[in-house]
Amino acid sequence: MLNQTLTTNFSAEEIIICGVTSVVLGALIAAAFGYKAHRSGSYMITVALIPLIVQVIIMLVNGNVGTGIAVMGAFGLVRFRSAQGSAIDICGVFLAMAVGLACGTGYIWIAAALAVTVCLLKLLYTILPFGNNKAKEKELHITIPENLEYDGVFRDIFEKYTKKWELVQVKTTNMGSLFKLKYYIEIADEANEKKLIDELRCRNGNLEIMCSQISVTDEQALF
C-alpha cells in the first residue's frame, strides 16, 4: 500500500509501482480513445506515454516551488507549439495528464478508477448512438456564379433530400465572380446523397460541389 501523504522523497518501490501503473493506464487510454476512430500512430503513442512523463515530472518537482513554476512555464510553451486536435482528442490528452498527476502523487487507485471509468464511458458512448449522427451530418460546399442569388436558391432541393440545413458561410472567390457557400446538412436518406449532389450541380451550373463529414476545425470551435 503506497503512502498517500505527499513527501519530497519516493522509494524505489513506489517509483516502480507508479511507473508501471502509468504505462498500463496510458496504454488503456490510448486503446479506448483509438477505438472506432481514425487516430494517427503518433497520437496513440503520445497519449500512452503522457501519464508516465507527467508522473515523473510531478515526482521531481514535489515540494520544490521553484521547479514547479518552471514546469508550468514549460507546459505553457507546449500548448502554444502544439496543433489542436478534435474535441475527443483533447479529452484523451487531459485524461492522460490527470492519470499521470494521480500516479505522480501516489494515488494509484484514484488513477486506475479514473482511467477505467472514463474509458468505459467513452467506449459506451461510442457504441451507443450518443450524439453520433456522422452518417447523416455533412458539411456541404457549393460554388455558384455571382449572378445566382444564393439566399434560398437550393431550398426546394434541401427540403426534398435533407431533414435540416443551415447556411453557415459565404465566401467570394475568383475575383468576386464566384461564391463559395458552406452548409451544414442532415441527409434524410444516405442512399440519396448522389441524387442530392446531381440536382445541386444542375442548379449551380455544374461548378464545384464537395460533401464531407464535419471537419476537425469545426470541432475545435468548442474550445
MODELLER restraints for C-alpha pairs under 7 A, 6 or more apart:
rsr = mdl.restraints
at = mdl.atoms
rsr.add(forms.Gaussian(group=physical.xy_distance, feature=features.Distance(at['CA:2:A'], at['CA:14:A']), mean=6.73, stdev=0.5))
rsr.add(forms.Gaussian(group=physical.xy_distance, feature=features.Distance(at['CA:2:A'], at['CA:106:A']), mean=6.48, stdev=0.5))
rsr.add(forms.Gaussian(group=physical.xy_distance, feature=features.Distance(at['CA:3:A'], at['CA:106:A']), mean=6.86, stdev=0.5))
rsr.add(forms.Gaussian(group=physical.xy_distance, feature=features.Distance(at['CA:4:A'], at['CA:106:A']), mean=5.44, stdev=0.5))
rsr.add(forms.Gaussian(group=physical.xy_distance, feature=features.Distance(at['CA:4:A'], at['CA:107:A']), mean=6.17, stdev=0.5))
rsr.add(forms.Gaussian(group=physical.xy_distance, feature=features.Distance(at['CA:6:A'], at['CA:105:A']), mean=6.48, stdev=0.5))
rsr.add(forms.Gaussian(group=physical.xy_distance, feature=features.Distance(at['CA:8:A'], at['CA:62:A']), mean=5.50, stdev=0.5))
rsr.add(forms.Gaussian(group=physical.xy_distance, feature=features.Distance(at['CA:8:A'], at['CA:63:A']), mean=5.43, stdev=0.5))
rsr.add(forms.Gaussian(group=physical.xy_distance, feature=features.Distance(at['CA:18:A'], at['CA:103:A']), mean=5.47, stdev=0.5))
rsr.add(forms.Gaussian(group=physical.xy_distance, feature=features.Distance(at['CA:18:A'], at['CA:104:A']), mean=6.91, stdev=0.5))
rsr.add(forms.Gaussian(group=physical.xy_distance, feature=features.Distance(at['CA:18:A'], at['CA:106:A']), mean=6.97, stdev=0.5))
rsr.add(forms.Gaussian(group=physical.xy_distance, feature=features.Distance(at['CA:18:A'], at['CA:108:A']), mean=6.86, stdev=0.5))
rsr.add(forms.Gaussian(group=physical.xy_distance, feature=features.Distance(at['CA:19:A'], at['CA:52:A']), mean=6.01, stdev=0.5))
rsr.add(forms.Gaussian(group=physical.xy_distance, feature=features.Distance(at['CA:22:A'], at['CA:51:A']), mean=5.21, stdev=0.5))
rsr.add(forms.Gaussian(group=physical.xy_distance, feature=features.Distance(at['CA:22:A'], at['CA:52:A']), mean=4.97, stdev=0.5))
rsr.add(forms.Gaussian(group=physical.xy_distance, feature=features.Distance(at['CA:22:A'], at['CA:100:A']), mean=6.31, stdev=0.5))
rsr.add(forms.Gaussian(group=physical.xy_distance, feature=features.Distance(at['CA:22:A'], at['CA:103:A']), mean=6.56, stdev=0.5))
rsr.add(forms.Gaussian(group=physical.xy_distance, feature=features.Distance(at['CA:23:A'], at['CA:48:A']), mean=6.81, stdev=0.5))
rsr.add(forms.Gaussian(group=physical.xy_distance, feature=features.Distance(at['CA:23:A'], at['CA:49:A']), mean=6.75, stdev=0.5))
rsr.add(forms.Gaussian(group=physical.xy_distance, feature=features.Distance(at['CA:23:A'], at['CA:51:A']), mean=6.94, stdev=0.5))
rsr.add(forms.Gaussian(group=physical.xy_distance, feature=features.Distance(at['CA:23:A'], at['CA:52:A']), mean=5.97, stdev=0.5))
rsr.add(forms.Gaussian(group=physical.xy_distance, feature=features.Distance(at['CA:25:A'], at['CA:112:A']), mean=6.85, stdev=0.5))
rsr.add(forms.Gaussian(group=physical.xy_distance, feature=features.Distance(at['CA:25:A'], at['CA:115:A']), mean=6.52, stdev=0.5))
rsr.add(forms.Gaussian(group=physical.xy_distance, feature=features.Distance(at['CA:26:A'], at['CA:47:A']), mean=6.34, stdev=0.5))
rsr.add(forms.Gaussian(group=physical.xy_distance, feature=features.Distance(at['CA:26:A'], at['CA:48:A']), mean=3.94, stdev=0.5))
rsr.add(forms.Gaussian(group=physical.xy_distance, feature=features.Distance(at['CA:26:A'], at['CA:49:A']), mean=6.12, stdev=0.5))
rsr.add(forms.Gaussian(group=physical.xy_distance, feature=features.Distance(at['CA:26:A'], at['CA:51:A']), mean=5.84, stdev=0.5))
rsr.add(forms.Gaussian(group=physical.xy_distance, feature=features.Distance(at['CA:26:A'], at['CA:96:A']), mean=6.39, stdev=0.5))
rsr.add(forms.Gaussian(group=physical.xy_distance, feature=features.Distance(at['CA:27:A'], at['CA:48:A']), mean=4.74, stdev=0.5))
rsr.add(forms.Gaussian(group=physical.xy_distance, feature=features.Distance(at['CA:29:A'], at['CA:48:A']), mean=6.78, stdev=0.5))
rsr.add(forms.Gaussian(group=physical.xy_distance, feature=features.Distance(at['CA:29:A'], at['CA:115:A']), mean=6.75, stdev=0.5))
rsr.add(forms.Gaussian(group=physical.xy_distance, feature=features.Distance(at['CA:29:A'], at['CA:119:A']), mean=6.29, stdev=0.5))
rsr.add(forms.Gaussian(group=physical.xy_distance, feature=features.Distance(at['CA:30:A'], at['CA:44:A']), mean=5.24, stdev=0.5))
rsr.add(forms.Gaussian(group=physical.xy_distance, feature=features.Distance(at['CA:30:A'], at['CA:47:A']), mean=5.63, stdev=0.5))
rsr.add(forms.Gaussian(group=physical.xy_distance, feature=features.Distance(at['CA:30:A'], at['CA:48:A']), mean=5.42, stdev=0.5))
rsr.add(forms.Gaussian(group=physical.xy_distance, feature=features.Distance(at['CA:32:A'], at['CA:119:A']), mean=5.58, stdev=0.5))
rsr.add(forms.Gaussian(group=physical.xy_distance, feature=features.Distance(at['CA:32:A'], at['CA:123:A']), mean=6.45, stdev=0.5))
rsr.add(forms.Gaussian(group=physical.xy_distance, feature=features.Distance(at['CA:33:A'], at['CA:92:A']), mean=6.49, stdev=0.5))
rsr.add(forms.Gaussian(group=physical.xy_distance, feature=features.Distance(at['CA:47:A'], at['CA:92:A']), mean=6.96, stdev=0.5))
rsr.add(forms.Gaussian(group=physical.xy_distance, feature=features.Distance(at['CA:47:A'], at['CA:93:A']), mean=5.99, stdev=0.5))
rsr.add(forms.Gaussian(group=physical.xy_distance, feature=features.Distance(at['CA:47:A'], at['CA:96:A']), mean=6.15, stdev=0.5))
rsr.add(forms.Gaussian(group=physical.xy_distance, feature=features.Distance(at['CA:50:A'], at['CA:96:A']), mean=5.82, stdev=0.5))
rsr.add(forms.Gaussian(group=physical.xy_distance, feature=features.Distance(at['CA:50:A'], at['CA:97:A']), mean=6.21, stdev=0.5))
rsr.add(forms.Gaussian(group=physical.xy_distance, feature=features.Distance(at['CA:50:A'], at['CA:100:A']), mean=6.93, stdev=0.5))
rsr.add(forms.Gaussian(group=physical.xy_distance, feature=features.Distance(at['CA:51:A'], at['CA:96:A']), mean=5.18, stdev=0.5))
rsr.add(forms.Gaussian(group=physical.xy_distance, feature=features.Distance(at['CA:51:A'], at['CA:97:A']), mean=5.60, stdev=0.5))
rsr.add(forms.Gaussian(group=physical.xy_distance, feature=features.Distance(at['CA:51:A'], at['CA:99:A']), mean=5.74, stdev=0.5))
rsr.add(forms.Gaussian(group=physical.xy_distance, feature=features.Distance(at['CA:51:A'], at['CA:100:A']), mean=3.71, stdev=0.5))
rsr.add(forms.Gaussian(group=physical.xy_distance, feature=features.Distance(at['CA:52:A'], at['CA:100:A']), mean=5.96, stdev=0.5))
rsr.add(forms.Gaussian(group=physical.xy_distance, feature=features.Distance(at['CA:54:A'], at['CA:97:A']), mean=6.34, stdev=0.5))
rsr.add(forms.Gaussian(group=physical.xy_distance, feature=features.Distance(at['CA:54:A'], at['CA:100:A']), mean=4.89, stdev=0.5))
rsr.add(forms.Gaussian(group=physical.xy_distance, feature=features.Distance(at['CA:54:A'], at['CA:101:A']), mean=6.15, stdev=0.5))
rsr.add(forms.Gaussian(group=physical.xy_distance, feature=features.Distance(at['CA:55:A'], at['CA:100:A']), mean=4.49, stdev=0.5))
rsr.add(forms.Gaussian(group=physical.xy_distance, feature=features.Distance(at['CA:55:A'], at['CA:101:A']), mean=5.60, stdev=0.5))
rsr.add(forms.Gaussian(group=physical.xy_distance, feature=features.Distance(at['CA:55:A'], at['CA:103:A']), mean=5.66, stdev=0.5))
rsr.add(forms.Gaussian(group=physical.xy_distance, feature=features.Distance(at['CA:55:A'], at['CA:104:A']), mean=3.92, stdev=0.5))
rsr.add(forms.Gaussian(group=physical.xy_distance, feature=features.Distance(at['CA:56:A'], at['CA:104:A']), mean=6.32, stdev=0.5))
rsr.add(forms.Gaussian(group=physical.xy_distance, feature=features.Distance(at['CA:58:A'], at['CA:101:A']), mean=6.59, stdev=0.5))
rsr.add(forms.Gaussian(group=physical.xy_distance, feature=features.Distance(at['CA:58:A'], at['CA:104:A']), mean=5.20, stdev=0.5))
rsr.add(forms.Gaussian(group=physical.xy_distance, feature=features.Distance(at['CA:58:A'], at['CA:105:A']), mean=6.97, stdev=0.5))
rsr.add(forms.Gaussian(group=physical.xy_distance, feature=features.Distance(at['CA:59:A'], at['CA:104:A']), mean=5.40, stdev=0.5))
rsr.add(forms.Gaussian(group=physical.xy_distance, feature=features.Distance(at['CA:59:A'], at['CA:105:A']), mean=6.93, stdev=0.5))
rsr.add(forms.Gaussian(group=physical.xy_distance, feature=features.Distance(at['CA:61:A'], at['CA:67:A']), mean=5.62, stdev=0.5))
rsr.add(forms.Gaussian(group=physical.xy_distance, feature=features.Distance(at['CA:61:A'], at['CA:68:A']), mean=5.39, stdev=0.5))
rsr.add(forms.Gaussian(group=physical.xy_distance, feature=features.Distance(at['CA:86:A'], at['CA:216:A']), mean=5.40, stdev=0.5))
rsr.add(forms.Gaussian(group=physical.xy_distance, feature=features.Distance(at['CA:86:A'], at['CA:219:A']), mean=5.73, stdev=0.5))
rsr.add(forms.Gaussian(group=physical.xy_distance, feature=features.Distance(at['CA:86:A'], at['CA:220:A']), mean=5.79, stdev=0.5))
rsr.add(forms.Gaussian(group=physical.xy_distance, feature=features.Distance(at['CA:87:A'], at['CA:219:A']), mean=5.97, stdev=0.5))
rsr.add(forms.Gaussian(group=physical.xy_distance, feature=features.Distance(at['CA:87:A'], at['CA:220:A']), mean=6.26, stdev=0.5))
rsr.add(forms.Gaussian(group=physical.xy_distance, feature=features.Distance(at['CA:99:A'], at['CA:111:A']), mean=4.90, stdev=0.5))
rsr.add(forms.Gaussian(group=physical.xy_distance, feature=features.Distance(at['CA:99:A'], at['CA:115:A']), mean=6.75, stdev=0.5))
rsr.add(forms.Gaussian(group=physical.xy_distance, feature=features.Distance(at['CA:102:A'], at['CA:108:A']), mean=6.59, stdev=0.5))
rsr.add(forms.Gaussian(group=physical.xy_distance, feature=features.Distance(at['CA:102:A'], at['CA:110:A']), mean=6.73, stdev=0.5))
rsr.add(forms.Gaussian(group=physical.xy_distance, feature=features.Distance(at['CA:102:A'], at['CA:111:A']), mean=5.28, stdev=0.5))
rsr.add(forms.Gaussian(group=physical.xy_distance, feature=features.Distance(at['CA:103:A'], at['CA:111:A']), mean=6.17, stdev=0.5))
rsr.add(forms.Gaussian(group=physical.xy_distance, feature=features.Distance(at['CA:134:A'], at['CA:213:A']), mean=6.89, stdev=0.5))
rsr.add(forms.Gaussian(group=physical.xy_distance, feature=features.Distance(at['CA:136:A'], at['CA:186:A']), mean=5.13, stdev=0.5))
rsr.add(forms.Gaussian(group=physical.xy_distance, feature=features.Distance(at['CA:136:A'], at['CA:187:A']), mean=5.06, stdev=0.5))
rsr.add(forms.Gaussian(group=physical.xy_distance, feature=features.Distance(at['CA:136:A'], at['CA:190:A']), mean=6.49, stdev=0.5))
rsr.add(forms.Gaussian(group=physical.xy_distance, feature=features.Distance(at['CA:137:A'], at['CA:185:A']), mean=5.87, stdev=0.5))
rsr.add(forms.Gaussian(group=physical.xy_distance, feature=features.Distance(at['CA:137:A'], at['CA:186:A']), mean=4.52, stdev=0.5))
rsr.add(forms.Gaussian(group=physical.xy_distance, feature=features.Distance(at['CA:137:A'], at['CA:187:A']), mean=6.68, stdev=0.5))
rsr.add(forms.Gaussian(group=physical.xy_distance, feature=features.Distance(at['CA:137:A'], at['CA:213:A']), mean=6.77, stdev=0.5))
rsr.add(forms.Gaussian(group=physical.xy_distance, feature=features.Distance(at['CA:138:A'], at['CA:184:A']), mean=5.91, stdev=0.5))
rsr.add(forms.Gaussian(group=physical.xy_distance, feature=features.Distance(at['CA:138:A'], at['CA:185:A']), mean=5.33, stdev=0.5))
rsr.add(forms.Gaussian(group=physical.xy_distance, feature=features.Distance(at['CA:138:A'], at['CA:186:A']), mean=6.16, stdev=0.5))
rsr.add(forms.Gaussian(group=physical.xy_distance, feature=features.Distance(at['CA:138:A'], at['CA:211:A']), mean=6.50, stdev=0.5))
rsr.add(forms.Gaussian(group=physical.xy_distance, feature=features.Distance(at['CA:138:A'], at['CA:212:A']), mean=5.52, stdev=0.5))
rsr.add(forms.Gaussian(group=physical.xy_distance, feature=features.Distance(at['CA:138:A'], at['CA:213:A']), mean=4.85, stdev=0.5))
rsr.add(forms.Gaussian(group=physical.xy_distance, feature=features.Distance(at['CA:138:A'], at['CA:214:A']), mean=5.79, stdev=0.5))
rsr.add(forms.Gaussian(group=physical.xy_distance, feature=features.Distance(at['CA:139:A'], at['CA:183:A']), mean=5.90, stdev=0.5))
rsr.add(forms.Gaussian(group=physical.xy_distance, feature=features.Distance(at['CA:139:A'], at['CA:184:A']), mean=4.92, stdev=0.5))
rsr.add(forms.Gaussian(group=physical.xy_distance, feature=features.Distance(at['CA:139:A'], at['CA:185:A']), mean=6.47, stdev=0.5))
rsr.add(forms.Gaussian(group=physical.xy_distance, feature=features.Distance(at['CA:139:A'], at['CA:211:A']), mean=5.74, stdev=0.5))
rsr.add(forms.Gaussian(group=physical.xy_distance, feature=features.Distance(at['CA:139:A'], at['CA:212:A']), mean=5.21, stdev=0.5))
rsr.add(forms.Gaussian(group=physical.xy_distance, feature=features.Distance(at['CA:139:A'], at['CA:213:A']), mean=5.64, stdev=0.5))
rsr.add(forms.Gaussian(group=physical.xy_distance, feature=features.Distance(at['CA:139:A'], at['CA:214:A']), mean=5.24, stdev=0.5))
rsr.add(forms.Gaussian(group=physical.xy_distance, feature=features.Distance(at['CA:140:A'], at['CA:182:A']), mean=5.68, stdev=0.5))
rsr.add(forms.Gaussian(group=physical.xy_distance, feature=features.Distance(at['CA:140:A'], at['CA:183:A']), mean=4.97, stdev=0.5))
rsr.add(forms.Gaussian(group=physical.xy_distance, feature=features.Distance(at['CA:140:A'], at['CA:184:A']), mean=6.21, stdev=0.5))
rsr.add(forms.Gaussian(group=physical.xy_distance, feature=features.Distance(at['CA:140:A'], at['CA:210:A']), mean=5.79, stdev=0.5))
rsr.add(forms.Gaussian(group=physical.xy_distance, feature=features.Distance(at['CA:140:A'], at['CA:211:A']), mean=4.50, stdev=0.5))
rsr.add(forms.Gaussian(group=physical.xy_distance, feature=features.Distance(at['CA:140:A'], at['CA:212:A']), mean=6.51, stdev=0.5))
rsr.add(forms.Gaussian(group=physical.xy_distance, feature=features.Distance(at['CA:141:A'], at['CA:180:A']), mean=6.75, stdev=0.5))
rsr.add(forms.Gaussian(group=physical.xy_distance, feature=features.Distance(at['CA:141:A'], at['CA:181:A']), mean=5.56, stdev=0.5))
rsr.add(forms.Gaussian(group=physical.xy_distance, feature=features.Distance(at['CA:141:A'], at['CA:182:A']), mean=4.62, stdev=0.5))
rsr.add(forms.Gaussian(group=physical.xy_distance, feature=features.Distance(at['CA:141:A'], at['CA:183:A']), mean=6.41, stdev=0.5))
rsr.add(forms.Gaussian(group=physical.xy_distance, feature=features.Distance(at['CA:141:A'], at['CA:209:A']), mean=5.60, stdev=0.5))
rsr.add(forms.Gaussian(group=physical.xy_distance, feature=features.Distance(at['CA:141:A'], at['CA:210:A']), mean=4.98, stdev=0.5))
rsr.add(forms.Gaussian(group=physical.xy_distance, feature=features.Distance(at['CA:141:A'], at['CA:211:A']), mean=6.35, stdev=0.5))
rsr.add(forms.Gaussian(group=physical.xy_distance, feature=features.Distance(at['CA:142:A'], at['CA:180:A']), mean=5.71, stdev=0.5))
rsr.add(forms.Gaussian(group=physical.xy_distance, feature=features.Distance(at['CA:142:A'], at['CA:181:A']), mean=5.09, stdev=0.5))
rsr.add(forms.Gaussian(group=physical.xy_distance, feature=features.Distance(at['CA:142:A'], at['CA:182:A']), mean=6.56, stdev=0.5))
rsr.add(forms.Gaussian(group=physical.xy_distance, feature=features.Distance(at['CA:142:A'], at['CA:208:A']), mean=6.26, stdev=0.5))
rsr.add(forms.Gaussian(group=physical.xy_distance, feature=features.Distance(at['CA:142:A'], at['CA:209:A']), mean=4.60, stdev=0.5))
rsr.add(forms.Gaussian(group=physical.xy_distance, feature=features.Distance(at['CA:142:A'], at['CA:210:A']), mean=6.58, stdev=0.5))
rsr.add(forms.Gaussian(group=physical.xy_distance, feature=features.Distance(at['CA:143:A'], at['CA:178:A']), mean=6.69, stdev=0.5))
rsr.add(forms.Gaussian(group=physical.xy_distance, feature=features.Distance(at['CA:143:A'], at['CA:179:A']), mean=5.61, stdev=0.5))
rsr.add(forms.Gaussian(group=physical.xy_distance, feature=features.Distance(at['CA:143:A'], at['CA:180:A']), mean=4.50, stdev=0.5))
rsr.add(forms.Gaussian(group=physical.xy_distance, feature=features.Distance(at['CA:143:A'], at['CA:181:A']), mean=6.22, stdev=0.5))
rsr.add(forms.Gaussian(group=physical.xy_distance, feature=features.Distance(at['CA:143:A'], at['CA:207:A']), mean=5.79, stdev=0.5))
rsr.add(forms.Gaussian(group=physical.xy_distance, feature=features.Distance(at['CA:143:A'], at['CA:208:A']), mean=5.42, stdev=0.5))
rsr.add(forms.Gaussian(group=physical.xy_distance, feature=features.Distance(at['CA:143:A'], at['CA:209:A']), mean=6.31, stdev=0.5))
rsr.add(forms.Gaussian(group=physical.xy_distance, feature=features.Distance(at['CA:144:A'], at['CA:178:A']), mean=5.74, stdev=0.5))
rsr.add(forms.Gaussian(group=physical.xy_distance, feature=features.Distance(at['CA:144:A'], at['CA:179:A']), mean=5.27, stdev=0.5))
rsr.add(forms.Gaussian(group=physical.xy_distance, feature=features.Distance(at['CA:144:A'], at['CA:180:A']), mean=6.52, stdev=0.5))
rsr.add(forms.Gaussian(group=physical.xy_distance, feature=features.Distance(at['CA:144:A'], at['CA:204:A']), mean=5.22, stdev=0.5))
rsr.add(forms.Gaussian(group=physical.xy_distance, feature=features.Distance(at['CA:144:A'], at['CA:207:A']), mean=6.60, stdev=0.5))
rsr.add(forms.Gaussian(group=physical.xy_distance, feature=features.Distance(at['CA:145:A'], at['CA:177:A']), mean=6.29, stdev=0.5))
rsr.add(forms.Gaussian(group=physical.xy_distance, feature=features.Distance(at['CA:145:A'], at['CA:178:A']), mean=4.61, stdev=0.5))
rsr.add(forms.Gaussian(group=physical.xy_distance, feature=features.Distance(at['CA:145:A'], at['CA:179:A']), mean=6.21, stdev=0.5))
rsr.add(forms.Gaussian(group=physical.xy_distance, feature=features.Distance(at['CA:146:A'], at['CA:177:A']), mean=5.25, stdev=0.5))
rsr.add(forms.Gaussian(group=physical.xy_distance, feature=features.Distance(at['CA:146:A'], at['CA:178:A']), mean=5.05, stdev=0.5))
rsr.add(forms.Gaussian(group=physical.xy_distance, feature=features.Distance(at['CA:146:A'], at['CA:179:A']), mean=6.16, stdev=0.5))
rsr.add(forms.Gaussian(group=physical.xy_distance, feature=features.Distance(at['CA:158:A'], at['CA:165:A']), mean=6.98, stdev=0.5))
rsr.add(forms.Gaussian(group=physical.xy_distance, feature=features.Distance(at['CA:161:A'], at['CA:187:A']), mean=6.18, stdev=0.5))
rsr.add(forms.Gaussian(group=physical.xy_distance, feature=features.Distance(at['CA:161:A'], at['CA:188:A']), mean=5.84, stdev=0.5))
rsr.add(forms.Gaussian(group=physical.xy_distance, feature=features.Distance(at['CA:161:A'], at['CA:196:A']), mean=6.33, stdev=0.5))
rsr.add(forms.Gaussian(group=physical.xy_distance, feature=features.Distance(at['CA:162:A'], at['CA:185:A']), mean=6.72, stdev=0.5))
rsr.add(forms.Gaussian(group=physical.xy_distance, feature=features.Distance(at['CA:162:A'], at['CA:186:A']), mean=5.55, stdev=0.5))
rsr.add(forms.Gaussian(group=physical.xy_distance, feature=features.Distance(at['CA:162:A'], at['CA:187:A']), mean=4.26, stdev=0.5))
rsr.add(forms.Gaussian(group=physical.xy_distance, feature=features.Distance(at['CA:162:A'], at['CA:188:A']), mean=4.68, stdev=0.5))
rsr.add(forms.Gaussian(group=physical.xy_distance, feature=features.Distance(at['CA:163:A'], at['CA:186:A']), mean=5.56, stdev=0.5))
rsr.add(forms.Gaussian(group=physical.xy_distance, feature=features.Distance(at['CA:163:A'], at['CA:187:A']), mean=5.99, stdev=0.5))
rsr.add(forms.Gaussian(group=physical.xy_distance, feature=features.Distance(at['CA:163:A'], at['CA:188:A']), mean=5.22, stdev=0.5))
rsr.add(forms.Gaussian(group=physical.xy_distance, feature=features.Distance(at['CA:164:A'], at['CA:185:A']), mean=5.74, stdev=0.5))
rsr.add(forms.Gaussian(group=physical.xy_distance, feature=features.Distance(at['CA:164:A'], at['CA:186:A']), mean=5.49, stdev=0.5))
rsr.add(forms.Gaussian(group=physical.xy_distance, feature=features.Distance(at['CA:165:A'], at['CA:183:A']), mean=6.63, stdev=0.5))
rsr.add(forms.Gaussian(group=physical.xy_distance, feature=features.Distance(at['CA:165:A'], at['CA:184:A']), mean=5.57, stdev=0.5))
rsr.add(forms.Gaussian(group=physical.xy_distance, feature=features.Distance(at['CA:165:A'], at['CA:185:A']), mean=4.21, stdev=0.5))
rsr.add(forms.Gaussian(group=physical.xy_distance, feature=features.Distance(at['CA:165:A'], at['CA:186:A']), mean=6.48, stdev=0.5))
rsr.add(forms.Gaussian(group=physical.xy_distance, feature=features.Distance(at['CA:166:A'], at['CA:183:A']), mean=5.35, stdev=0.5))
rsr.add(forms.Gaussian(group=physical.xy_distance, feature=features.Distance(at['CA:166:A'], at['CA:184:A']), mean=5.21, stdev=0.5))
rsr.add(forms.Gaussian(group=physical.xy_distance, feature=features.Distance(at['CA:166:A'], at['CA:185:A']), mean=6.44, stdev=0.5))
rsr.add(forms.Gaussian(group=physical.xy_distance, feature=features.Distance(at['CA:167:A'], at['CA:182:A']), mean=6.00, stdev=0.5))
rsr.add(forms.Gaussian(group=physical.xy_distance, feature=features.Distance(at['CA:167:A'], at['CA:183:A']), mean=4.44, stdev=0.5))
rsr.add(forms.Gaussian(group=physical.xy_distance, feature=features.Distance(at['CA:167:A'], at['CA:184:A']), mean=6.63, stdev=0.5))
rsr.add(forms.Gaussian(group=physical.xy_distance, feature=features.Distance(at['CA:168:A'], at['CA:182:A']), mean=5.75, stdev=0.5))
rsr.add(forms.Gaussian(group=physical.xy_distance, feature=features.Distance(at['CA:168:A'], at['CA:183:A']), mean=5.60, stdev=0.5))
rsr.add(forms.Gaussian(group=physical.xy_distance, feature=features.Distance(at['CA:169:A'], at['CA:181:A']), mean=5.86, stdev=0.5))
rsr.add(forms.Gaussian(group=physical.xy_distance, feature=features.Distance(at['CA:169:A'], at['CA:182:A']), mean=4.97, stdev=0.5))
rsr.add(forms.Gaussian(group=physical.xy_distance, feature=features.Distance(at['CA:170:A'], at['CA:179:A']), mean=6.79, stdev=0.5))
rsr.add(forms.Gaussian(group=physical.xy_distance, feature=features.Distance(at['CA:170:A'], at['CA:180:A']), mean=5.81, stdev=0.5))
rsr.add(forms.Gaussian(group=physical.xy_distance, feature=features.Distance(at['CA:170:A'], at['CA:181:A']), mean=4.79, stdev=0.5))
rsr.add(forms.Gaussian(group=physical.xy_distance, feature=features.Distance(at['CA:170:A'], at['CA:182:A']), mean=6.46, stdev=0.5))
rsr.add(forms.Gaussian(group=physical.xy_distance, feature=features.Distance(at['CA:171:A'], at['CA:179:A']), mean=5.60, stdev=0.5))
rsr.add(forms.Gaussian(group=physical.xy_distance, feature=features.Distance(at['CA:171:A'], at['CA:180:A']), mean=4.97, stdev=0.5))
rsr.add(forms.Gaussian(group=physical.xy_distance, feature=features.Distance(at['CA:171:A'], at['CA:181:A']), mean=6.48, stdev=0.5))
rsr.add(forms.Gaussian(group=physical.xy_distance, feature=features.Distance(at['CA:172:A'], at['CA:178:A']), mean=5.83, stdev=0.5))
rsr.add(forms.Gaussian(group=physical.xy_distance, feature=features.Distance(at['CA:172:A'], at['CA:179:A']), mean=4.50, stdev=0.5))
rsr.add(forms.Gaussian(group=physical.xy_distance, feature=features.Distance(at['CA:172:A'], at['CA:180:A']), mean=6.05, stdev=0.5))
rsr.add(forms.Gaussian(group=physical.xy_distance, feature=features.Distance(at['CA:173:A'], at['CA:179:A']), mean=6.00, stdev=0.5))
rsr.add(forms.Gaussian(group=physical.xy_distance, feature=features.Distance(at['CA:201:A'], at['CA:207:A']), mean=6.43, stdev=0.5))
